[in-house]
Each structure stands twice: as C-alpha cells, then as structure tokens.
Amino acid sequence: MTRRCCSGSGTRSSWGESDPDSWTRALFLWSRFWDEFCGTSQKGAISWVSVDEGDVVEQIRVSDERMPKFRPPFKPGETLEYENSTYTVTEVEQAECIALRGRFDEELQVGEAYG
C-alpha cells in the first residue's frame, strides 16, 4: 500500500468546487467503519480524505526525501518524530476493505485486510 503522511489535523480545509460524486470511495471495517475518499486537488495532485469517528484528515503523498525513516509494524505507546512534531501510536489495527466505488491510484481489493 502506498505510504502517505497525514496533514491538516486541527485545520480547516477546502476542496473548492470539486464535485463529490467525482471522488472515489473505499469503505473499511474493523471494530467500526471508516471511509477513505480519493480525488484530485485543484493543482492536479492525488488527495485522500479519511473520515473516521468524526475525524477528517487529508492525506498527501510524501516525496522520497521527506519519507519518514520509521516503518511498520508500530506498537501502541511508541512515539515517532516527523518534521518537528511528535506522534504517539494509540492503536494498531487491521481493517477489511468491504466496498469500493471508482478507480484509485493504488490497488485495493474488497475482502483484503490492510493495516
């Protein structure tokens, strides 16, 4: 699965005049549901938006030179440093893809587990 870095936590984002029906959608199930939407930004870049338990996060592709040095598997309680910010792993789960609509910039399969 493509590595992405989350951004936009605590900020307000706008996707302009984008038609929501043009966004693709992936639905995942673990102990609850969450949605991933994939679309193209106004600058033509691929953008993913994750909606989970009321949290909305824009995910962007990270260039190789900015790619974090740490790699999974992560452990709850582990802290990670990235671009002058510290992140704490609060949970580690696998989720099953249960529905897809549209085309994505990476291969996803219904029934496959991702984590």
TIBATI-915132 format. One record per residue (C-alpha): residue number from 1; x, y, z. Coordinates in Angstrom, 1 decimal. Layout:
N
<mise->NUM u->X v->Y w->Z>
...
% end
This chain:
115
<mise->1 u->0.0 v->0.0 w->0.0>
<mise->2 u->1.3 v->3.5 w->-0.8>
<mise->3 u->2.7 v->5.3 w->2.2>
<mise->4 u->1.1 v->8.6 w->2.9>
<mise->5 u->1.5 v->11.2 w->5.6>
<mise->6 u->-1.4 v->12.8 w->7.3>
<mise->7 u->-1.8 v->16.6 w->7.3>
<mise->8 u->-4.5 v->19.1 w->8.2>
<mise->9 u->-5.2 v->17.9 w->11.8>
<mise->10 u->-6.8 v->20.8 w->13.6>
<mise->11 u->-7.0 v->22.9 w->10.5>
<mise->12 u->-9.8 v->23.8 w->8.2>
<mise->13 u->-9.6 v->22.5 w->4.6>
<mise->14 u->-11.4 v->23.3 w->1.4>
<mise->15 u->-11.6 v->21.3 w->-1.8>
<mise->16 u->-13.1 v->24.1 w->-3.8>
<mise->17 u->-15.7 v->23.4 w->-6.4>
<mise->18 u->-14.9 v->19.7 w->-6.6>
<mise->19 u->-17.9 v->17.5 w->-7.4>
<mise->20 u->-18.2 v->15.0 w->-4.5>
<mise->21 u->-19.6 v->12.4 w->-7.0>
<mise->22 u->-16.2 v->12.5 w->-8.8>
<mise->23 u->-14.4 v->11.3 w->-5.7>
<mise->24 u->-13.8 v->7.6 w->-5.4>
<mise->25 u->-14.7 v->5.8 w->-2.1>
<mise->26 u->-13.4 v->2.9 w->-0.1>
<mise->27 u->-15.2 v->1.6 w->3.0>
<mise->28 u->-13.3 v->-0.3 w->5.6>
<mise->29 u->-14.5 v->-2.3 w->8.7>
<mise->30 u->-12.6 v->-3.0 w->11.8>
<mise->31 u->-14.4 v->-2.7 w->15.2>
<mise->32 u->-16.4 v->0.1 w->13.4>
<mise->33 u->-16.4 v->1.7 w->9.9>
<mise->34 u->-14.4 v->4.4 w->8.3>
<mise->35 u->-14.3 v->5.9 w->4.8>
<mise->36 u->-11.5 v->6.9 w->2.5>
<mise->37 u->-12.2 v->9.2 w->-0.4>
<mise->38 u->-9.7 v->9.7 w->-3.3>
<mise->39 u->-9.8 v->12.6 w->-5.7>
<mise->40 u->-7.6 v->15.2 w->-7.5>
<mise->41 u->-6.8 v->18.5 w->-5.9>
<mise->42 u->-7.1 v->21.8 w->-7.7>
<mise->43 u->-3.4 v->21.5 w->-8.5>
<mise->44 u->-3.9 v->18.1 w->-10.1>
<mise->45 u->-2.3 v->16.1 w->-7.2>
<mise->46 u->-3.9 v->13.0 w->-5.8>
<mise->47 u->-5.5 v->13.7 w->-2.4>
<mise->48 u->-7.0 v->11.2 w->0.0>
<mise->49 u->-9.5 v->12.2 w->2.7>
<mise->50 u->-10.1 v->9.8 w->5.6>
<mise->51 u->-13.2 v->10.1 w->7.8>
<mise->52 u->-13.1 v->8.1 w->11.0>
<mise->53 u->-15.2 v->8.7 w->14.1>
<mise->54 u->-15.8 v->12.3 w->13.2>
<mise->55 u->-12.1 v->13.0 w->12.5>
<mise->56 u->-11.4 v->14.2 w->8.9>
<mise->57 u->-7.8 v->14.1 w->7.7>
<mise->58 u->-6.4 v->14.9 w->4.3>
<mise->59 u->-3.6 v->12.6 w->3.3>
<mise->60 u->-0.9 v->13.5 w->0.8>
<mise->61 u->1.9 v->11.7 w->-0.9>
<mise->62 u->5.3 v->12.3 w->0.6>
<mise->63 u->8.3 v->12.7 w->-1.6>
<mise->64 u->11.2 v->10.2 w->-1.1>
<mise->65 u->13.4 v->12.8 w->0.5>
<mise->66 u->10.7 v->13.6 w->3.1>
<mise->67 u->9.7 v->10.0 w->3.7>
<mise->68 u->9.9 v->9.2 w->7.4>
<mise->69 u->12.7 v->6.8 w->8.5>
<mise->70 u->10.4 v->4.6 w->10.7>
<mise->71 u->8.5 v->1.7 w->9.2>
<mise->72 u->5.7 v->-0.6 w->10.5>
<mise->73 u->4.9 v->-2.6 w->12.5>
<mise->74 u->4.2 v->0.1 w->15.1>
<mise->75 u->3.4 v->-0.6 w->18.7>
<mise->76 u->0.8 v->1.3 w->20.9>
<mise->77 u->2.6 v->3.8 w->23.1>
<mise->78 u->5.5 v->4.2 w->20.6>
<mise->79 u->6.4 v->7.8 w->19.7>
<mise->80 u->7.5 v->8.9 w->16.3>
<mise->81 u->9.2 v->12.1 w->15.3>
<mise->82 u->8.4 v->13.7 w->11.9>
<mise->83 u->9.0 v->17.2 w->10.7>
<mise->84 u->9.4 v->18.7 w->14.2>
<mise->85 u->6.3 v->17.0 w->15.5>
<mise->86 u->5.9 v->14.1 w->17.9>
<mise->87 u->3.2 v->11.5 w->17.3>
<mise->88 u->2.2 v->8.7 w->19.7>
<mise->89 u->0.7 v->5.4 w->18.4>
<mise->90 u->-2.6 v->5.0 w->20.1>
<mise->91 u->-3.9 v->1.9 w->18.3>
<mise->92 u->-2.7 v->-0.7 w->15.8>
<mise->93 u->-5.5 v->-2.5 w->13.8>
<mise->94 u->-6.1 v->-4.3 w->10.6>
<mise->95 u->-9.2 v->-3.4 w->8.7>
<mise->96 u->-11.0 v->-5.2 w->5.9>
<mise->97 u->-12.0 v->-3.4 w->2.8>
<mise->98 u->-15.7 v->-4.1 w->2.4>
<mise->99 u->-16.7 v->-1.8 w->-0.5>
<mise->100 u->-15.1 v->0.2 w->-3.4>
<mise->101 u->-16.5 v->2.8 w->-5.8>
<mise->102 u->-14.5 v->4.3 w->-8.6>
<mise->103 u->-10.8 v->3.9 w->-9.5>
<mise->104 u->-7.9 v->4.5 w->-7.2>
<mise->105 u->-4.2 v->5.4 w->-7.5>
<mise->106 u->-3.3 v->2.1 w->-5.9>
<mise->107 u->-4.7 v->-1.4 w->-6.0>
<mise->108 u->-7.4 v->-2.1 w->-3.4>
<mise->109 u->-9.4 v->-5.3 w->-3.1>
<mise->110 u->-12.7 v->-6.0 w->-1.4>
<mise->111 u->-12.1 v->-8.6 w->1.3>
<mise->112 u->-8.4 v->-7.8 w->1.7>
<mise->113 u->-7.1 v->-6.7 w->5.1>
<mise->114 u->-4.9 v->-3.5 w->5.4>
<mise->115 u->-3.1 v->-2.2 w->8.5>
% end
